[in-house]
Amino acid sequence: MDKNETKVQEEEHKPRIKPIIEAADSLSLGISMVVAVLMGVGIGYLLRSLTGIGWLFWIGVALGIAAAILNVYKAYSKQYKVFQELAKEPRYAIKRQLEEDAEDDEDYGEKKY
């Protein structure tokens, strides 16, 4: 086998659906927020219809908004963990490199540009 055949085989074995899933995950945050609020409104409307108490509708709306905020917080936490993992990789450790360069500059020696 030559290099071209190897590259073709590697491309065939790459998961093609992974980028689609990642895009859908990002899109699903917006959809889940809307669905959470709509479900809260629905629950509030149902409670108001069953009991006749008007303020139960607003309890449902508040629950829907709280669920949407919780969804945003969960997505943020997930992305923050991914960011922390990337920050640990040596090729993305720019902050450490800048700190080391600042320490090197203190000796007034040869500068690395």
DSSP file (Angstrom, degrees, kcal/mol; ACC not computed):
  #  RESIDUE AA STRUCTURE BP1 BP2  ACC     N-H-->O    O-->H-N    N-H-->O    O-->H-N    TCO  KAPPA ALPHA  PHI   PSI    X-CA   Y-CA   Z-CA
    1    1 A M              0   0    0      0, 0.0     2,-0.2     0, 0.0     0, 0.0   0.000 360.0 360.0 360.0 141.5    0.0    0.0    0.0
    2    2 A D     >  -     0   0    0      1,-0.0     4,-1.7     0, 0.0     5,-0.1  -0.445 360.0 -91.9-100.5-178.1    1.2    3.5   -0.7
    3    3 A K  H  > S+     0   0    0      1,-0.2     4,-2.4     2,-0.2     5,-0.2   0.868 121.2  55.4 -63.1 -39.3    0.5    6.7    1.2
    4    4 A N  H  > S+     0   0    0      1,-0.2     4,-2.2     2,-0.2    -1,-0.2   0.910 107.7  48.4 -63.9 -42.2   -2.6    7.7   -0.8
    5    5 A E  H  > S+     0   0    0      1,-0.2     4,-2.1     2,-0.2    -1,-0.2   0.883 111.0  51.7 -64.9 -37.4   -4.3    4.4   -0.1
    6    6 A T  H  X S+     0   0    0     -4,-1.7     4,-2.3     2,-0.2    -2,-0.2   0.913 109.8  49.0 -65.3 -43.0   -3.5    4.7    3.6
    7    7 A K  H  X S+     0   0    0     -4,-2.4     4,-2.4     1,-0.2    -2,-0.2   0.897 110.2  51.3 -63.5 -40.3   -5.0    8.2    3.8
    8    8 A V  H  X S+     0   0    0     -4,-2.2     4,-1.8     1,-0.2    -1,-0.2   0.916 110.9  48.0 -63.9 -42.2   -8.1    7.1    2.0
    9    9 A Q  H  X S+     0   0    0     -4,-2.1     4,-1.5     2,-0.2    -2,-0.2   0.888 110.9  51.1 -66.3 -38.7   -8.6    4.2    4.4
   10   10 A E  H  X S+     0   0    0     -4,-2.3     4,-0.8     1,-0.2    -2,-0.2   0.904 110.0  49.6 -64.9 -40.3   -8.1    6.6    7.4
   11   11 A E  H  < S+     0   0    0     -4,-2.4     3,-0.3     1,-0.2    -1,-0.2   0.850 108.6  53.5 -66.8 -33.7  -10.6    9.0    6.1
   12   12 A E  H  < S+     0   0    0     -4,-1.8    -1,-0.2     1,-0.2    -2,-0.2   0.834 110.1  47.8 -68.8 -31.3  -13.1    6.1    5.6
   13   13 A H  H  < S+     0   0    0     -4,-1.5    -1,-0.2    -5,-0.1    -2,-0.2   0.577  86.3 106.6 -88.0  -9.8  -12.7    5.1    9.2
   14   14 A K  S  < S-     0   0    0     -4,-0.8     2,-0.6    -3,-0.3     3,-0.1  -0.446  84.7-106.1 -67.9 140.4  -13.1    8.6   10.7
   15   15 A P        -     0   0    0      0, 0.0     3,-0.3     0, 0.0    -1,-0.1  -0.560  34.6-172.1 -69.7 115.7  -16.4    9.0   12.5
   16   16 A R  S    S+     0   0    0     -2,-0.6     4,-0.5     1,-0.2    -2,-0.0   0.717  79.0  57.8 -81.4 -21.0  -18.4   11.2   10.1
   17   17 A I  S  > S+     0   0    0      1,-0.2     4,-2.4     2,-0.1    -1,-0.2   0.652  82.5  84.4 -86.7 -14.5  -21.2   11.8   12.5
   18   18 A K  H  > S+     0   0    0     -3,-0.3     4,-2.4     1,-0.2     5,-0.2   0.912  90.7  47.5 -57.9 -47.6  -19.2   13.3   15.3
   19   19 A P  H  > S+     0   0    0      0, 0.0     4,-2.2     0, 0.0    -1,-0.2   0.877 112.1  52.1 -61.6 -33.8  -19.2   16.9   14.0
   20   20 A I  H  > S+     0   0    0     -4,-0.5     4,-2.4     2,-0.2    -2,-0.2   0.909 109.8  48.1 -66.4 -41.7  -22.9   16.6   13.4
   21   21 A I  H  X S+     0   0    0     -4,-2.4     4,-2.2     2,-0.2    -1,-0.2   0.907 111.3  50.1 -66.2 -41.7  -23.5   15.4   17.0
   22   22 A E  H  X S+     0   0    0     -4,-2.4     4,-1.7     2,-0.2    -2,-0.2   0.900 112.4  47.3 -63.9 -40.0  -21.3   18.3   18.3
   23   23 A A  H  X S+     0   0    0     -4,-2.2     4,-2.4     1,-0.2    -2,-0.2   0.902 112.1  49.8 -67.1 -40.4  -23.3   20.8   16.3
   24   24 A A  H  X S+     0   0    0     -4,-2.4     4,-2.6     1,-0.2    -2,-0.2   0.853 107.0  56.0 -66.5 -33.9  -26.6   19.3   17.4
   25   25 A D  H  X S+     0   0    0     -4,-2.2     4,-0.7     2,-0.2    -1,-0.2   0.909 110.3  44.4 -64.3 -41.5  -25.4   19.5   21.0
   26   26 A S  H >X S+     0   0    0     -4,-1.7     4,-0.7     1,-0.2     3,-0.6   0.896 116.1  47.0 -68.4 -39.8  -24.8   23.2   20.7
   27   27 A L  H 3X S+     0   0    0     -4,-2.4     4,-1.7     1,-0.2     3,-0.5   0.841 102.4  64.9 -68.8 -33.3  -28.1   23.7   18.9
   28   28 A S  H 3X S+     0   0    0     -4,-2.6     4,-3.0     1,-0.2    -1,-0.2   0.745  90.0  66.6 -66.6 -22.0  -29.9   21.7   21.4
   29   29 A L  H <X S+     0   0    0     -4,-0.7     4,-1.8    -3,-0.6    -1,-0.2   0.947 104.4  43.2 -62.9 -47.2  -29.1   24.2   24.1
   30   30 A G  H  X S+     0   0    0     -4,-0.7     4,-1.8    -3,-0.5    -2,-0.2   0.906 116.3  47.7 -63.7 -41.8  -31.3   26.8   22.4
   31   31 A I  H  X S+     0   0    0     -4,-1.7     4,-2.7     1,-0.2    -2,-0.2   0.908 109.8  52.4 -66.6 -41.0  -34.0   24.3   21.7
   32   32 A S  H  X S+     0   0    0     -4,-3.0     4,-2.4     1,-0.2    -1,-0.2   0.842 106.6  54.1 -66.2 -32.1  -34.0   23.0   25.3
   33   33 A M  H  X S+     0   0    0     -4,-1.8     4,-2.1     2,-0.2    -1,-0.2   0.940 111.5  44.2 -64.6 -46.1  -34.4   26.5   26.7
   34   34 A V  H  X S+     0   0    0     -4,-1.8     4,-2.6     1,-0.2    -2,-0.2   0.921 114.7  49.0 -64.1 -44.0  -37.5   27.1   24.6
   35   35 A V  H  X S+     0   0    0     -4,-2.7     4,-2.7     1,-0.2     5,-0.2   0.895 109.3  52.8 -64.1 -40.0  -38.9   23.7   25.4
   36   36 A A  H  X S+     0   0    0     -4,-2.4     4,-2.1     2,-0.2    -1,-0.2   0.925 112.2  44.3 -62.4 -44.6  -38.3   24.2   29.1
   37   37 A V  H  X S+     0   0    0     -4,-2.1     4,-2.5     2,-0.2    -2,-0.2   0.921 113.8  50.1 -67.1 -42.5  -40.1   27.5   29.2
   38   38 A L  H  X S+     0   0    0     -4,-2.6     4,-2.5     1,-0.2    -2,-0.2   0.892 110.4  49.9 -63.6 -38.5  -43.0   26.1   27.1
   39   39 A M  H  X S+     0   0    0     -4,-2.7     4,-2.8     2,-0.2    -1,-0.2   0.903 110.2  51.0 -65.7 -39.2  -43.3   23.1   29.4
   40   40 A G  H  X S+     0   0    0     -4,-2.1     4,-2.5     2,-0.2    -2,-0.2   0.912 110.8  48.0 -62.5 -42.4  -43.4   25.4   32.3
   41   41 A V  H  X S+     0   0    0     -4,-2.5     4,-2.7     2,-0.2    -2,-0.2   0.912 112.4  50.0 -63.3 -42.2  -46.1   27.5   30.7
   42   42 A G  H  X S+     0   0    0     -4,-2.5     4,-2.5     2,-0.2    -2,-0.2   0.917 111.6  46.9 -63.0 -43.7  -48.1   24.3   29.9
   43   43 A I  H  X S+     0   0    0     -4,-2.8     4,-2.6     2,-0.2    -1,-0.2   0.910 113.2  49.8 -64.8 -41.5  -47.8   23.0   33.5
   44   44 A G  H  X S+     0   0    0     -4,-2.5     4,-2.4    -5,-0.2    -2,-0.2   0.912 111.7  47.8 -62.8 -42.6  -48.9   26.4   34.8
   45   45 A Y  H  X S+     0   0    0     -4,-2.7     4,-2.4     2,-0.2    -2,-0.2   0.910 112.2  49.8 -64.4 -42.3  -51.8   26.6   32.4
   46   46 A L  H  X S+     0   0    0     -4,-2.5     4,-2.4     2,-0.2     5,-0.2   0.921 111.6  47.9 -63.3 -44.5  -52.8   23.0   33.4
   47   47 A L  H  X S+     0   0    0     -4,-2.6     4,-2.4     1,-0.2     6,-0.4   0.905 112.6  49.0 -63.2 -41.1  -52.6   23.8   37.1
   48   48 A R  H  X S+     0   0    0     -4,-2.4     4,-2.2     1,-0.2    -1,-0.2   0.893 112.5  48.5 -65.2 -38.8  -54.6   27.0   36.7
   49   49 A S  H  < S+     0   0    0     -4,-2.4    -2,-0.2     1,-0.2    -1,-0.2   0.893 115.1  44.0 -68.0 -39.5  -57.3   25.1   34.7
   50   50 A L  H  < S+     0   0    0     -4,-2.4    -2,-0.2    -5,-0.2    -1,-0.2   0.884 128.5  24.6 -74.1 -38.7  -57.6   22.3   37.2
   51   51 A T  H  < S-     0   0    0     -4,-2.4    -3,-0.2    -5,-0.2    -2,-0.2   0.723  90.2-132.2-102.3 -23.4  -57.6   24.4   40.3
   52   52 A G     <  +     0   0    0     -4,-2.2     2,-0.7    -5,-0.4    -4,-0.1   0.530  62.1 133.8  81.0   5.5  -58.9   27.7   39.2
   53   53 A I    >   -     0   0    0     -6,-0.4     3,-1.0     1,-0.1     4,-0.4  -0.822  45.2-156.7 -93.1 116.8  -56.1   29.5   41.1
   54   54 A G  T >> S+     0   0    0     -2,-0.7     3,-1.2     1,-0.2     4,-0.5   0.814  84.5  60.3 -66.4 -35.3  -54.6   32.2   38.7
   55   55 A W  H 3> S+     0   0    0      1,-0.3     4,-1.3     2,-0.2    -1,-0.2   0.651  87.0  75.6 -73.9 -12.5  -51.2   32.5   40.3
   56   56 A L  H <> S+     0   0    0     -3,-1.0     4,-2.0     1,-0.2    -1,-0.3   0.804  87.6  62.8 -66.1 -26.4  -50.4   28.8   39.7
   57   57 A F  H <> S+     0   0    0     -3,-1.2     4,-2.0    -4,-0.4    -1,-0.2   0.931 103.1  47.5 -59.8 -44.2  -49.8   29.8   36.1
   58   58 A W  H  X S+     0   0    0     -4,-0.5     4,-2.3     1,-0.2    -1,-0.2   0.784 106.0  58.1 -71.0 -27.0  -47.0   32.0   37.1
   59   59 A I  H  X S+     0   0    0     -4,-1.3     4,-2.4     2,-0.2    -1,-0.2   0.924 107.7  47.9 -63.9 -43.8  -45.5   29.3   39.3
   60   60 A G  H  X S+     0   0    0     -4,-2.0     4,-2.2     2,-0.2    -2,-0.2   0.906 111.0  50.1 -62.5 -42.3  -45.3   27.1   36.1
   61   61 A V  H  X S+     0   0    0     -4,-2.0     4,-2.4     2,-0.2    -1,-0.2   0.919 110.8  49.8 -62.2 -43.2  -43.7   29.9   34.1
   62   62 A A  H  X S+     0   0    0     -4,-2.3     4,-2.5     1,-0.2    -2,-0.2   0.898 109.8  51.0 -63.4 -40.3  -41.1   30.4   36.9
   63   63 A L  H  X S+     0   0    0     -4,-2.4     4,-2.2     2,-0.2    -1,-0.2   0.898 110.0  50.3 -63.5 -39.6  -40.4   26.7   36.9
   64   64 A G  H  X S+     0   0    0     -4,-2.2     4,-2.0     2,-0.2    -2,-0.2   0.913 111.7  46.8 -64.2 -43.0  -39.9   26.7   33.2
   65   65 A I  H  X S+     0   0    0     -4,-2.4     4,-2.4     2,-0.2    -2,-0.2   0.898 111.6  51.7 -66.3 -39.9  -37.5   29.6   33.3
   66   66 A A  H  X S+     0   0    0     -4,-2.5     4,-2.2     1,-0.2    -2,-0.2   0.893 109.2  50.5 -63.4 -38.8  -35.6   28.0   36.2
   67   67 A A  H  X S+     0   0    0     -4,-2.2     4,-2.0     2,-0.2    -1,-0.2   0.891 109.5  50.9 -65.7 -38.7  -35.3   24.8   34.1
   68   68 A A  H  X S+     0   0    0     -4,-2.0     4,-1.9     2,-0.2    -2,-0.2   0.911 110.5  48.7 -64.6 -42.0  -34.0   26.8   31.2
   69   69 A I  H  X S+     0   0    0     -4,-2.4     4,-2.4     1,-0.2    -2,-0.2   0.893 109.5  52.7 -64.6 -39.2  -31.4   28.5   33.4
   70   70 A L  H  X S+     0   0    0     -4,-2.2     4,-2.5     1,-0.2    -1,-0.2   0.888 106.9  52.9 -62.8 -39.0  -30.4   25.1   34.8
   71   71 A N  H  X S+     0   0    0     -4,-2.0     4,-2.2     2,-0.2    -1,-0.2   0.907 109.5  48.5 -62.6 -41.3  -29.8   23.9   31.2
   72   72 A V  H  X S+     0   0    0     -4,-1.9     4,-2.5     2,-0.2    -2,-0.2   0.918 111.1  50.6 -64.5 -42.7  -27.6   26.8   30.5
   73   73 A Y  H  X S+     0   0    0     -4,-2.4     4,-2.6     1,-0.2    -2,-0.2   0.908 110.1  49.5 -62.7 -42.2  -25.6   26.2   33.7
   74   74 A K  H  X S+     0   0    0     -4,-2.5     4,-2.2     2,-0.2    -1,-0.2   0.909 111.9  48.2 -63.7 -41.5  -25.1   22.5   32.8
   75   75 A A  H  X S+     0   0    0     -4,-2.2     4,-2.3     2,-0.2    -2,-0.2   0.900 112.0  50.1 -65.4 -40.1  -23.9   23.4   29.3
   76   76 A Y  H  X S+     0   0    0     -4,-2.5     4,-2.5     2,-0.2    -2,-0.2   0.926 110.2  49.7 -62.9 -44.7  -21.5   26.0   30.7
   77   77 A S  H  X S+     0   0    0     -4,-2.6     4,-2.0     1,-0.2    -2,-0.2   0.903 110.7  50.3 -61.3 -41.3  -20.1   23.5   33.2
   78   78 A K  H  X S+     0   0    0     -4,-2.2     4,-1.7     1,-0.2    -1,-0.2   0.929 113.0  44.9 -63.7 -45.5  -19.6   20.9   30.5
   79   79 A Q  H  X S+     0   0    0     -4,-2.3     4,-2.4     1,-0.2    -2,-0.2   0.852 109.7  56.1 -67.8 -34.1  -17.8   23.3   28.3
   80   80 A Y  H  X S+     0   0    0     -4,-2.5     4,-2.4     2,-0.2    -1,-0.2   0.891 105.9  50.9 -64.9 -39.2  -15.7   24.6   31.2
   81   81 A K  H  X S+     0   0    0     -4,-2.0     4,-2.0     2,-0.2    -1,-0.2   0.907 110.0  49.7 -63.5 -41.3  -14.5   21.1   31.9
   82   82 A V  H  X S+     0   0    0     -4,-1.7     4,-2.1     1,-0.2    -2,-0.2   0.912 110.5  50.7 -62.8 -42.2  -13.5   20.7   28.3
   83   83 A F  H  X S+     0   0    0     -4,-2.4     4,-2.3     1,-0.2    -2,-0.2   0.908 108.6  51.5 -61.9 -42.6  -11.6   24.0   28.4
   84   84 A Q  H  X S+     0   0    0     -4,-2.4     4,-1.0     1,-0.2    -1,-0.2   0.884 109.0  50.8 -63.2 -38.5   -9.8   23.0   31.5
   85   85 A E  H  X S+     0   0    0     -4,-2.0     4,-0.6     1,-0.2     3,-0.4   0.901 111.1  48.4 -65.5 -40.1   -8.7   19.7   29.9
   86   86 A L  H >< S+     0   0    0     -4,-2.1     3,-1.0     1,-0.2     6,-0.3   0.872 105.6  58.3 -67.0 -35.6   -7.4   21.7   26.9
   87   87 A A  H 3< S+     0   0    0     -4,-2.3    -1,-0.2     1,-0.3    -2,-0.2   0.773 100.5  57.8 -65.8 -24.6   -5.5   24.1   29.1
   88   88 A K  H 3< S+     0   0    0     -4,-1.0    -1,-0.3    -3,-0.4    -2,-0.2   0.704  83.9  98.6 -78.2 -19.6   -3.6   21.2   30.6
   89   89 A E  S X< S-     0   0    0     -3,-1.0     3,-1.3    -4,-0.6     4,-0.3  -0.482  78.2-131.0 -71.3 138.0   -2.3   20.1   27.2
   90   90 A P  G >  S+     0   0    0      0, 0.0     3,-1.2     0, 0.0    -1,-0.1   0.837 103.0  58.4 -60.3 -35.2    1.3   21.4   26.5
   91   91 A R  G 3  S+     0   0    0      1,-0.3    -4,-0.1     2,-0.0    -2,-0.0   0.700 111.4  42.0 -72.7 -15.3    0.6   22.8   23.1
   92   92 A Y  G <  S+     0   0    0     -3,-1.3     2,-1.9    -6,-0.3     3,-0.4   0.293  82.0 107.7-107.8   8.1   -2.1   25.1   24.6
   93   93 A A    <>  +     0   0    0     -3,-1.2     4,-1.4    -4,-0.3    -1,-0.1  -0.398  31.3 142.5 -86.4  62.0   -0.3   26.2   27.7
   94   94 A I  H  >  +     0   0    0     -2,-1.9     4,-2.7     1,-0.2    -1,-0.2   0.862  65.2  60.1 -70.9 -36.8    0.4   29.7   26.5
   95   95 A K  H  > S+     0   0    0     -3,-0.4     4,-2.2     1,-0.2    -1,-0.2   0.923 106.4  46.9 -59.8 -44.4    0.0   31.2   30.0
   96   96 A R  H  > S+     0   0    0      1,-0.2     4,-2.5     2,-0.2    -1,-0.2   0.894 111.2  52.1 -64.2 -38.9    2.8   29.1   31.4
   97   97 A Q  H  X S+     0   0    0     -4,-1.4     4,-2.4     1,-0.2    -2,-0.2   0.911 109.6  49.0 -64.4 -41.1    5.0   30.0   28.5
   98   98 A L  H  X S+     0   0    0     -4,-2.7     4,-2.1     2,-0.2    -1,-0.2   0.893 111.2  49.8 -65.2 -39.3    4.4   33.7   29.0
   99   99 A E  H  X S+     0   0    0     -4,-2.2     4,-1.9    -5,-0.2    -2,-0.2   0.906 111.5  48.5 -65.3 -41.1    5.1   33.4   32.7
  100  100 A E  H  X S+     0   0    0     -4,-2.5     4,-2.0     1,-0.2    -2,-0.2   0.898 110.9  50.9 -65.8 -39.4    8.4   31.5   32.0
  101  101 A D  H  X S+     0   0    0     -4,-2.4     4,-1.8     1,-0.2    -2,-0.2   0.876 107.8  53.0 -65.1 -36.9    9.3   34.2   29.4
  102  102 A A  H  X S+     0   0    0     -4,-2.1     4,-0.7     1,-0.2    -1,-0.2   0.886 109.4  48.8 -65.5 -38.0    8.6   36.9   32.0
  103  103 A E  H >< S+     0   0    0     -4,-1.9     3,-0.6     1,-0.2     4,-0.4   0.875 110.3  51.8 -67.5 -37.0   11.0   35.2   34.4
  104  104 A D  H ><>S+     0   0    0     -4,-2.0     3,-0.9     1,-0.2     5,-0.6   0.833 103.3  58.6 -68.5 -32.1   13.6   34.9   31.7
  105  105 A D  H ><5S+     0   0    0     -4,-1.8     3,-1.4     1,-0.2    -1,-0.2   0.730  90.9  71.8 -70.7 -21.0   13.4   38.6   31.0
  106  106 A E  T <<5S+     0   0    0     -4,-0.7    -1,-0.2    -3,-0.6    -2,-0.2   0.776  89.9  58.6 -67.3 -26.0   14.3   39.5   34.5
  107  107 A D  T < 5S-     0   0    0     -3,-0.9    -1,-0.3    -4,-0.4    -2,-0.2   0.484 101.2-133.0 -83.7  -1.4   18.0   38.4   34.1
  108  108 A Y  T < 5 +     0   0    0     -3,-1.4    -3,-0.1    -4,-0.1     3,-0.1   0.778  61.0 134.5  55.1  30.0   18.4   40.9   31.2
  109  109 A G      < -     0   0    0     -5,-0.6     2,-0.2     1,-0.2    -1,-0.1   0.046  66.5 -37.1 -87.2-157.7   20.1   38.2   29.2
  110  110 A E        -     0   0    0      1,-0.1     2,-0.3    -3,-0.1    -1,-0.2  -0.464  65.3-132.6 -67.9 133.3   19.5   37.3   25.6
  111  111 A K        -     0   0    0     -2,-0.2     2,-0.8    -3,-0.1    -1,-0.1  -0.675   6.8-136.6 -92.3 142.5   15.8   37.7   24.7
  112  112 A K              0   0    0     -2,-0.3    -7,-0.0     1,-0.2    -8,-0.0  -0.854 360.0 360.0-100.5 107.6   14.0   35.0   22.7
  113  113 A Y              0   0    0     -2,-0.8    -1,-0.2     0, 0.0    -2,-0.0   0.398 360.0 360.0-110.5 360.0   11.8   36.5   20.0
